[in-house]
Amino acid sequence: MSSNVLGQTIRFSKSVVHKAFASTAPNSDMLRFRSPVLQTNTTKLARYGGRHNVTVLPGDGIGPEMIHHVERILSAVQAPIDFEEVNLTSKEDASEDLAEAITAIRRNGVALKGNIETKFDNPSFVSRNLELRRQLNLYANVLHCSTIPTVPSRHTGIDMVIIRENTEGEYSGNEHEAVNSPHPRVVESLKIVTREKSEQITRFAFQFAKKYGRKKVTAVHKANIQKLGDGLFLKVATDIAKNEYPEIEFNAMIVDNASMQLVSRPQQFDVMLMPNLYGNIISNIACGLVGGPGLVSGMNIGDDYAVFETGTRNTGTTLAGKDLANPTAFIRAAVDLLRFLGLQTHANIISDSLFRTLVDKRIHTADIGGTAKSSELVQSVIEFIEKELEDHNYRV
């Protein structure tokens, strides 16, 4: 484990100026670009002398270089963040690293995470991503997907939040070989759905909708076939909607129809609520609709801990070390982290600087039709941040 302290070249006093900065008044697109983050009151954050300790897991592929870009941006905006780095990767002998990562997150309360490859061709391989979610009970996965004016997309006006149960169902990896002689012939994969988890994620979704003025929650399910498992999830969601949140519109949609509706008329969706596996699939569709995996961040929230990462959990291994990957999703994950820590001013400055880079200066990496390098996009964000601080006499 190593410690990486941000802001070594720029030290600042404990009193941080909290007034909002904007070189121009934020327009509606810029405000929509700012992802909402539902904070929990029970998370135990490690804060010393006005600074926050954050566990960072660079992961595989492009993760380490993206985390480096994020460090530069957080330093530029003078965020009171200290990183505690744990080198958790997909290497086979990483059990000690996994235990160290979980201990560090429990100590600090929050983490910023790169993507860690899950080896699908090795049945004995334990997914680091799944274990983090399971052992820390990060029951809610949240993605905010909205169109960006200058990013090519088949649709405009998308502004949806996908809330996915993150710890049970088919995606939790409960499976075994029932008949394996002389070779695997029958595999049983268990889908476990509980009232407790269904109630927990449903209330989270409605609390999110209520706090941020969202008008509608759509529950996605397959209860027409999986009448008991998805039937329980749907009944719980329907009852809570009717009895606890009657002021918020509620509807339900079968997952195959939801997928079709999503690609044909995505503007109809506001908050989408769903079990684990459907959430994995729907999230990737939604990311594709707004421009691809390089643009959307993802939040994993529990009662005690929170981990922030990219929305699609792709390692981008083929792009590693080439200065080609889009850093937008990682930057937005860092912004989500700042919001969760209550550092709204820092979060807004970075988010607005990133928006201006993408929209006003049209600095785009290859995945969204441009020719810019990762470092060029990051440098533009930093320049906007520095201009913002200078224009408003941000004193440290």
Long-range contacts (C-beta under 8 A, 24 or more apart in sequence): 1-84, 1-85, 1-86, 1-87, 1-100, 1-104, 2-85, 3-82, 3-83, 3-84, 3-85, 4-56, 4-71, 4-82, 4-83, 4-84, 4-85, 5-82, 5-83, 6-71, 6-74, 6-75, 6-79, 6-81, 6-82, 6-83, 7-74, 7-75, 7-78, 7-79, 7-80, 7-81, 8-75, 9-75, 10-75, 10-78, 10-396, 11-396, 12-78, 12-80, 12-396, 13-396, 14-49, 14-50, 16-50, 16-78, 16-80, 16-345, 17-345, 17-394, 17-395, 18-345, 19-345, 19-392, 20-345, 20-348, 21-345, 21-348, 21-349, 21-388, 21-389, 21-391, 21-392, 21-394, 22-348, 22-352, 22-388, 23-384, 23-387, 23-388, 23-391, 26-352, 29-148, 29-149, 29-355, 29-359, 30-351, 30-352, 30-355, 30-356, 30-359, 32-146, 32-159, 33-146, 33-148, 33-351, 33-354, 33-355, 34-335, 34-347, 34-348, 34-351, 34-352, 35-144, 35-297, 35-332, 35-335, 35-336, 35-339, 35-351, 36-144, 36-161, 36-208, 36-211, 36-212, 36-339, 37-142, 37-299, 37-336, 37-339, 37-340, 38-142, 38-204, 38-207, 38-208, 38-211, 38-212, 38-301, 39-339, 39-340, 39-342, 40-301, 40-302, 40-303, 40-304, 40-306, 42-303, 42-304, 43-109, 43-110, 43-303, 43-304, 43-305, 43-306, 43-340, 44-109, 44-304, 45-108, 45-109, 45-110, 45-341, 46-107, 46-108, 46-109, 50-80, 51-80, 51-81, 51-82, 52-80, 52-81, 52-82, 52-108, 52-110, 52-341, 52-343, 53-82, 53-84, 53-107, 53-108, 54-81, 54-82, 54-83, 54-84, 54-108, 54-110, 54-111, 54-112, 54-337, 55-83, 55-84, 55-85, 55-86, 55-101, 55-104, 55-105, 55-107, 55-108, 55-110, 55-111, 55-112, 56-83, 56-84, 56-85, 56-86, 56-111, 56-112, 56-113, 57-85, 57-86, 57-88, 57-101, 57-111, 57-112, 57-113, 57-114, 57-116, 58-85, 58-87, 58-114, 59-88, 59-89, 59-113, 59-114, 59-115, 59-116, 59-315, 60-89, 60-90, 60-114, 60-115, 60-116, 60-117, 60-315, 60-317, 61-114, 61-115, 61-117, 61-314, 61-315, 61-316, 61-317, 61-319, 61-320, 62-114, 62-115, 62-315, 62-316, 62-317, 62-319, 62-320, 62-325, 63-114, 63-115, 63-116, 63-315, 64-114, 65-320, 65-321, 65-323, 65-325, 65-374, 66-114, 66-325, 66-327, 66-330, 66-374, 67-112, 67-114, 67-330, 69-327, 69-330, 69-331, 69-374, 69-375, 69-378, 70-112, 70-327, 70-330, 70-331, 70-333, 70-334, 72-378, 72-382, 73-331, 73-334, 73-350, 73-378, 73-381, 73-382, 73-385, 74-334, 74-346, 76-382, 76-385, 76-386, 77-346, 77-349, 77-350, 77-385, 77-389, 78-346, 78-389, 78-394, 78-396, 79-338, 79-343, 79-346, 80-343, 81-338, 81-341, 83-112, 84-108, 88-116, 88-128, 89-116, 89-117, 89-128, 90-116, 90-117, 90-118, 90-119, 90-125, 90-128, 92-125, 94-128, 98-126, 98-128, 98-131, 98-132, 101-128, 101-132, 102-131, 102-132, 102-135, 102-136, 105-132, 105-136, 105-305, 105-307, 106-136, 106-304, 106-305, 109-304, 109-305, 109-306, 110-305, 110-306, 110-307, 110-308, 110-337, 110-340, 110-341, 111-305, 111-306, 111-307, 111-308, 112-307, 112-308, 112-309, 112-333, 112-334, 112-337, 113-307, 113-308, 113-309, 113-333, 114-309, 114-315, 114-330, 115-309, 115-310, 115-313, 115-314, 115-315, 115-316, 116-315, 117-315, 117-317, 127-173, 129-313, 130-172, 130-173, 132-300, 132-307, 133-166, 133-167, 133-300, 133-307, 134-167, 134-172, 136-302, 136-304, 136-305, 136-307, 137-167, 137-302, 137-303, 137-304, 137-305, 138-166, 138-167, 138-300, 138-301, 138-302, 138-305, 138-306, 138-307, 139-165, 139-166, 139-167, 139-197, 139-200, 139-201, 139-204, 139-301, 139-302, 140-164, 140-165, 140-166, 140-201, 140-204, 140-299, 140-300, 140-301, 140-302, 141-165, 141-166, 141-279, 141-283, 141-298, 141-299, 141-300, 141-301, 142-208, 142-298, 142-299, 142-300, 142-301, 143-283, 143-286, 143-287, 143-296, 143-297, 143-298, 143-299, 143-311, 144-296, 144-297, 145-286, 145-287, 145-289, 145-290, 145-296, 145-311, 146-290, 147-290, 147-291, 148-290, 148-291, 148-295, 148-355, 148-358, 148-359, 149-359, 150-358, 150-359, 150-362, 150-364, 151-290, 151-291, 151-295, 151-358, 151-364, 151-368, 151-369, 152-291, 152-368, 152-369, 153-289, 153-290, 153-291, 154-289, 155-266, 155-267, 155-289, 157-267, 158-266, 158-267, 158-286, 158-289, 158-290, 159-270, 160-266, 160-269, 160-270, 160-271, 160-272, 160-286, 161-208, 161-214, 161-270, 161-271, 161-272, 162-272, 162-274, 162-279, 162-282, 162-283, 162-286, 163-201, 163-204, 163-205, 163-208, 163-271, 163-272, 163-273, 163-274, 163-279, 164-201, 164-274, 164-275, 164-276, 164-278, 164-279, 164-280, 164-282, 164-283, 165-197, 165-198, 165-200, 165-201, 165-274, 165-275, 165-276, 165-279, 166-201, 166-276, 166-279, 166-300, 167-197, 167-276, 168-192, 168-193, 168-194, 168-197, 168-275, 168-276, 169-193, 169-229, 169-275, 169-276, 169-277, 170-276, 170-277, 171-276, 171-277, 171-280, 172-276, 191-226, 191-229, 193-228, 193-229, 193-230, 193-232, 193-233, 193-275, 194-232, 195-232, 195-236, 198-232, 198-233, 198-236, 198-237, 199-236, 199-240, 201-273, 202-236, 202-237, 202-240, 202-241, 202-273, 203-240, 203-244, 204-301, 205-271, 205-273, 206-240, 206-241, 206-244, 206-245, 206-248, 208-271, 209-245, 209-248, 209-270, 209-271, 210-245, 210-247, 210-248, 214-248, 214-270, 214-271, 215-248, 215-249, 215-270, 216-248, 216-249, 216-250, 216-251, 216-269, 216-270, 216-271, 217-241, 217-245, 217-248, 217-249, 217-250, 217-251, 217-270, 217-271, 217-272, 217-273, 218-250, 218-251, 218-252, 218-253, 218-258, 218-269, 218-270, 218-271, 218-272, 218-273, 219-250, 219-251, 219-252, 219-253, 219-273, 219-274, 220-252, 220-253, 220-254, 220-255, 220-258, 220-272, 220-273, 220-274, 220-275, 220-278, 220-279, 220-282, 221-252, 221-253, 221-254, 221-255, 221-274, 221-275, 221-278, 222-254, 222-255, 222-256, 222-278, 223-254, 224-254, 230-275, 233-275, 237-273, 255-281, 255-282, 258-282, 259-285, 262-286, 262-289, 263-289, 283-311, 283-312, 284-312, 287-311, 287-312, 291-367, 291-368, 292-326, 292-367, 292-368, 293-329, 293-367, 294-325, 294-326, 294-327, 294-328, 294-329, 294-365, 294-367, 294-368, 295-326, 295-328, 295-329, 295-332, 295-368, 296-329, 296-332, 297-329, 297-330, 297-332, 297-333, 297-335, 297-336, 298-333, 299-333, 299-336, 299-340, 306-337, 306-340, 308-333, 308-334, 308-336, 308-337, 308-340, 309-333, 323-373, 323-374, 323-375, 324-365, 324-366, 324-373, 324-374, 325-365, 325-367, 325-374, 326-365, 326-367, 326-368, 326-374, 326-377, 327-365, 327-374, 327-377, 327-378, 328-354, 328-358, 328-377, 331-378, 331-381, 349-385, 349-388, 349-389, 350-381, 350-385, 352-384, 352-388, 353-381, 353-382, 353-384, 353-385, 353-388, 354-381, 356-384, 357-381, 357-384
